[in-house]
Structure formats: C-alpha cells, structure tokens
Amino acid sequence: MKRIMLVGALAMAMAVAAPAQVSLGWGVHGNAAQLGVKENLSSVYGWGYGGGAHLDVNLMMISLRFCGDYTTFAPDQDKYRNEVAKVLGNAATGYSIEGGNVKILSANANLKWALLPLPIVSPYLTGGIGLARMSTGDLTVKYQGASVGGFPEAPTETKTLFNIGAGVDLKLAGVALYIEGKYMWILTEGESTAYIPISVGITL
C-alpha cells in the first residue's frame, strides 16, 4: 500500500510541477500472454488472452499510465489428461478433465519513459506496481466416468504486482497505436507467479 501511495504522490508532483504541459490520453488494448507455471504443466497452459483499458497522464518525456487488465489462461485438456495419467498411472484415454482455467484481474500504475520522443515512432521503457487478483477454476477429473479425488483447490489471492517492459508508439494524426511487452510477477504465497503479456492497443 505504501508503494502505491508513493506512485500516486509522484503523479501529483508531476502535475503540480508543470501544469501547462500536462495532457491526458485514454485507450484500450488487447493482450496475449504466456503464463509461468511449473515444468510439468508448461505444455498444458499455452497462450492466454484478454484485454483492458488505460489512462495516460503525459508530461514531456515521462508519462504515468493507469491500466486495468483481465487475462484468462485455459489448459489444453488433452495435454492435461496426459499429465494426470503420468501421476496416477492409468491410461490417459480413460480420463476426462474439465476446468482449471487461470484468471488474472490486475490494476497497475506504471511510469512510461520515452527513449526517443520522435514525431511518429517513439520507443519507450515502462515499469510499475499494482495489485492482481489471481484465481483458478475448480478442476474436475474423472476416470471412466467416476470422479477422481485428491486435487486440492487453488486459493484465490489478491497480491502486489510488479512489472517491467518496453514498447513502441506509432503516432498518427492525434492517435497513437502501440505494441508493448512486459514481464509481470505477482507475489503469491509460497513463490511468485510470473506471466508475460504482449499488448497491442490504441491511445486517443
């Protein structure tokens, strides 16, 4: 909470320091992301998808971007079934699996620093802090129609989130198109959970 308050104070200081040079922008974006999971599940969870919205407070070469995102990761049921069969020792074809989706809802405050504030193409670095709510859907496993137990439910957690990344703005007639990649990690219990979203968006 103290870190989030510090980011907010920084934004206010920027606005007070140069009120005449501050501008606002807003937009939407879509995400494709890779989820960092344990090695035996790395092939089960492929690309996740989602989107969000953002608000920019611009001041010369530095901006503050507030953004909210929702991303969901659905497991490949066939690959999940094969992993379950390895653990339980029966033929994979006898299993059916439902659920297990991972969902991440996040809100971030990021600094955005333009490396080359050119008129049309502008690369930048970004990084910041926020909160993320991570949940995993109930996993239902059946073998030849009979339920198989022993799979604990994953708790829903709301934890601090950090991120760092880079992107490029393409500015055209008052509209900025951009592509951005970030490395994000959530301070979940036990060990952190990481994922890498690639975002394509538009800012007005």
N, C-alpha and C positions, 0 to 999 in steps of 0.2 A: 504494500500500500504506500509506503514512504517513497518507493521508486516512482510509482505512478504520479504521486503528488509533485515530485521533483520535475517530471516531464511536463506536467501542467504549468508549473511555475515558470519553466523555461519558455513555454509558448507565450505566456502572458508578458514576459520580459521582452521577447522579440517584438510583440505587437506594440508595446509602450515605447520601445527604443526608436522605431521608425514607422509611425502610424501612416504616414503618407505613402509609404512604399509597400504596404501590406495588401495583398489581394487574396481572394478566396476562389477555390475551384472545387468541383464535385464530380463524381462519376461512378461508373460501375465496372466490374471486371469479372472474368471467368477464370477458374483455376483448374489445373490438372496437377496432381501431386503424387509423390511416392512416399509410402509410409515405412518408417524404420521399425522392423519387428525382429523377433528372434530368428536365428538362422534357419530353423526347421520350418518356419512359416513365411520365409522371404519369397518363396514362389507362390504362396497361397494368395497373398494380398498384392495385387498389381497396382495399376493406376487408380487413384481416386479422383472424384470430380466434384466441383461446387462453384461457388461464386460469392460475390459480396458487393459492398459499396464503400466509398471513401470520400472524405472531406479534406481538402488541402488548404493550409494557411501558408502562403508564399511570401518570402522575404529575400529578395536578391538571389543569391546562390543557394540558400538554405530554405527548406520547406518543412513543415510539420504535417504529417499525414495521419489522420484518424481513420481507421478502417475496421470493418466488421466482415467476417467471413464464415461460411458454412461449407464444410467438406465432408464427404462420406466415402468410405472405402468398403467395397463389397468383396468378400473372399470368392475365389474360384472354387466352386463346390466339388468338382472332380478332384482337384489337387488337395483340397481339404480332406476329402474322403480317403485319399491315399495316405496322408499323414496320420489320420486316425487309425487306419489299418496297421501302420507300422508300430503304433503304440500298443494296440490291443491284440494284434497278432492273427487276425482273421482276414479272409479275402475281402478286398476293397469293394468288390461288386455287391456285397451284401449290405453295404451301408448306405443310408440316405442322411443328408445333412441339410439343415435349414438355419438361417440366421447367422449371427456372428459379425454383422456389419459394425464397423467402427465409425463413429461420428464425432467431428470436432467443430465446436462453435467458438469463435475467438473474437476478441476486440483488442486492437493494438493502437499505440501511439508511437509513430516512427519518425525519426529525423531523415530527411532526404537531402543529400548534398550533391549539387550538380558539379561534375568534374570539368566539363566544358560547356558552359551555358551558351551554346551556339543558337542562331535563329531558328534552325529547323530540326537538327538532330542533336540531342543532348544526353550523353551518358551520365549516370549518377550512381552513387552508393547510398545504401539505406540500412537502417538498423533501429531497433527499439524494444519496447517492453509492453506486455499486456496481460490479459487473462484468457484462459482457454478452458472450456468445459468439454471433457472427453468422456464418451460413453460407448459401451459395446453391447450390441443386441444379444438377447438370450440365444445360446447355441443349443439346438435340438439335434441329437444324434440317435438314429435308430438302426438296429441291425435286424434285417429280415422282418421289419415291421414292429419290432419290440424296442422300446426306449432303452437307451444305454445311459447309465448314470455316471457320476464321478467327474463331471465337468463343472468346476466352480464358476459362479457368476463373477464377471469383472465389475468392480465398483465404478460408479460414475464419480469423476473427480473434477473439481474446479481449481486450477492451479496457475501459478505465474508462468508466463510465456516470454521467451526471448527470441529475437530473430535478427539476422544479418543477411544482406544480399546486395544485388546490383540490378540495374535496369537501363533502358534507353527510352527516352521520349521522342516522338516524332510529331512536331508541331505544325499544324496545317490550318490556317485561317481561323485562329481562335480556339481550335480543338486540338487536344494532344492525345495521340494514340501511343500506347506504351506496351512493352513486354518486360517482365521482371521475374527474376528468380531469387528465392530466399531459402536459407536454412533456418528452420524453426525448431525449438526444443521446449517441451513442456516439463516442468519439474514435478512429475508424477511420483507417487510413493514408490520406494524401492530404487528405481532407476528412472532417469528421464526418458521421455518419449520424443523421438525426432521425426520430422517429415519435411519434405522438400517440395513446396508448391511453385509452379510456373504459372504466372498470371499474364493475361492479355486483357487490356482494358482501354477505356476512353475517359478523358477528363475534360469537362467543359469549363 
